[in-house]
């Protein structure tokens, strides 16, 4: 090609030399629109290599419109939220994560401008002192990654820039497990109308929202079961929304131990709404339970029972741990807990395995103690050899 500015036509695309001495590449996309490479090249060969790669992308149907991703992340995230059917509590969580932690960094950037470096810098800043905490950062990262995954599916960007290994994995701190005596001590410390709630949360492995939504017809005291088919969410506005459990597995039937049946019968007689579909648990003034109102009651009971600062959810955690210690299988634990994933149930199985090792070690010490020779002993040859002793 001569040194003038005329383009050199190829089978695919064209290359021309610019007055600056660098080379420009142009090609027609599958949509028929003529496009110029986003950068110039130091040599004709470099420009042609770029065109060859672009042609291969089109042939392999991996080509994306370079102008498609010129959408502000803020606008795309708004559309992403509106296109999904989210549970109210989840929608509230996502809105907060976007507003507080994601949009300040990426809201005004175009989708195609967001790089892996931008994401790393944002993630590091959130994890710094004064940040929202590791659990919130993991949630924010998962949301950002999910939105950008959809952008990839929509052919707006080629690759998701969220590539930080395990950044979306939450590592919650180990929650305390109460002993059985501590559970009953706590049940005795709360006002009488909440005693059955403490026992059912523990030995029925129930969440707060499930307890607040529970109705009389969900309890069958004769066969000792509770049918969980609804959950209450308390929004920031104070509105209470009742819906299905957060997953299909959350709708379940849990068999209860005999020891708490008397407490449940007493509670139904004294405190529950009388109708068949009446709420099992209500507040002191007869209103539906609110977690925000229960906080003070809970704090006083914890103090009276002289227990460490635990959450109401730790009762379910305790119940799950006790269930695992009975030797329940993974499938049985998943059904009881209301989980569709094996991940959570495996945690309790590992805990039970660790506990079983402690029991085995303690048993071994008892055996050793029992096999020690008696102080006054008998004649030589009267006693059997110690376990593991060498026999001559």
C-alpha angles and dihedrals in degrees: 000000000000123000094257124103097257114124120246107231118222132181086266122025130336138262126206135178116239126217087254090064094248124114130244126206126206133179142168114248126219087268090060094247116136111234135188124217111258091238138032124239134231093226141025090241092057091051092049092049089054091051091049090055091047091051090051090052090055092046092050091044090241095118118119128193104258089211095051094081094055090108123118110251089229092060094044093048090051090053091045091056094046093051093058132079101224130177109252092247092050092047089051091050093049093047091053094046091050096045098044106031114014111035095051088064103031108016097101097037121100115242091246091052096060109100134184088253091057090051093048092050092048092048093048092049092051091051093051124103111293092028124131096266134269096275093053091045090054090051092048091049092050091051093049090047091049093052092048092046087060089049088057090050089050089054091241095122131018101224137014109249091208099099105139107132114242092351090132095050115105117215104192118194116262108273121221121256117214123220118240092254089051091052092054091043089056091045088056093048098055119078110279093254089064099044093093090046091059092048095045093047089054106037095031093046090229130165123229093251091051091051092049091052096044116123133195095254089057090067123074108183094182095061092028098236137135118204112211112201106141142040134197122224121197111212126209088252089061093251116141115218122191119201144135119307113277092263137023088250089057089071100081148132117245124195113222130214117257092237094074097045093092092053091050093049091049091049094050090051096049111027114016125094107267101230122093090248093039120130115265093212125040134160126261091272093047097258125133113277118269120195090213091059093044093057095084092045090051094048092052092049093050090052093047092048089049093231128148118263102285133166126238086245089063088073089065088045089053092048092050091050092050090048091053090051090060089069096257115170124244092256092049092050092049091052093048094046095044096238126145091193124071092217099088095040091052089059090060093044090054090049091051090048090052090049091049089055090053090050091049092050091049090048089052091055090051090051092049091050091049093051096053113116115262115256093236093034126179132256119309110281094025095103126066116242118270116260108271093013117137113251115215 
